[in-house]
Amino acid sequence: MREAAVEVEHVSKKFRLFKEKNNSLKATIMRGRRVVAEDFWAVRDVSFEVARGEAFGLIGENGSGKSTMLKCLTRIYRPESGRIAINGKVSALLELGAGFHPELTGRENVFLNGAILGLTQKELRRRFDGIVEFAGIGKFIDEPVKNYSSGMYVRLGFSVAINVDPEVLLVDEVLAVGDENFQRRCNEQFADLKAQGCTIVLVSHAMTSVQNMCDRVAWMEHGRVREIGDTRDVIEHYTGSVQVGRETDGSGHPRWGSGEGQVSRVELLDEAGRRVDRLVSGAPATIRIHYEMHEPVAQPVFACYLATITGQPVSAPNTRAEGCVPDKLDGLGHVDLRLDEVRLLPGTYDLTPVLSDLTMMKVFDQRQNLLRFDVERGSIHEEWGVTTLSPRWEIAPEG
């Protein structure tokens, strides 16, 4: 058993919600009665442990208590009951740039904010060039931060905070800000911290980031922990529960959608059109999606979301991207996704079929991880990763 870096035991936190409040002495005298309020328990009897070097996620809908729990960990909030113990140097990324003074330059704010986070002036001078380079501020570092764009402001705040070299890092939704390039660099930085043994507690609505970063996840609902466990399993249960019209297909797979059309089943076919339960790398194959339209559906789109059994996304082909969208479908039928060669490497994969409208915003039917199948080794000889580029190597000595 690894040593616990974060210990949370039966923690509860409440807030007072005022229905009627006296805002002045006159109001108190005139109304002749006291304030009317009630207690709201944002966190109720929450317990979990995070091992040293582990990445642990907190997920749930808005108002479930995730951010409140994180602020209890950072000691911004004091819980009404329970015990919190954190072993190691803590850094929190809750609101990037919160300590910046708008009238000061970026350079001055780096030294000010870094000092607040516990770095000495000597350490800050040593790290300054790296902080500026990561933030991508360049020549604007000597401009007042009030003139920065929101993206520049956030990037500089993140760059300062991440350079504290924490042993325990508490993160609240900061991965959702900035442009795509900044988010990629954030992910790389977190991966480096994790590889160095930093313990990370992450609150996020971005399930892909949680899936990629976290070893375990706690799903919070109405202030309580509903489930703690393997990241993929908990995310699947959570995402299935928040969908309108959710049901299961009889084997426990979450299913949701408005229901005008449905996916009845999915099957794998080999090159001869025979039904198989596994594919062979390098060989032709077909993924056949059977559908049933309960009413005429205009311009339906079919998609296959493919992932490894650990939840790592692999591919998500859809008929709209290929220009294969019928004007209308009704009744029964099937759609074939033909593969000239299976480029997946040997392993086990989950397939989620989706039927949606042309915008792909309205889902008629989605059956989460409906089909699990294996890929056997065939003509592809690569051994690492999940897919191949079908490479052709050539060596040309020059002398």
Secondary structure, DSSP 4 states (H G I P E B T S, - for coil): -PPEEEEEEEEEEEEEEEEE---SHHHHHHH-SPPEEEEEEEEEEEEEEEETT-EEEEE-STTSSHHHHHHHHTTSS--SEEEEEE-S-EEEESSTTTT--TTSBHHHHHHHHHHHTT--HHHHHHHHHHHHHHHT-GGGGGSBGGGS-HHHHHHHHHHHHHTT--SEEEEESGGGSS-HHHHHHHHHHHHHHHHTT-EEEEE-S-HHHHHHH-SEEEEEETTEEEEEEEHHHHHHHHHHHTSTT-EE-SSS-EEE---SEEEEEEEEE-TTS-EESEEETTS-EEEEEEEEEEEEEES-EEEEEEEETT--EEE--BTTTTT---SEEEEEEEEEEEESS--BPSEEEEEEEEEE-TTS-SEEEEETT-EEEEEE--S----SSSB------------
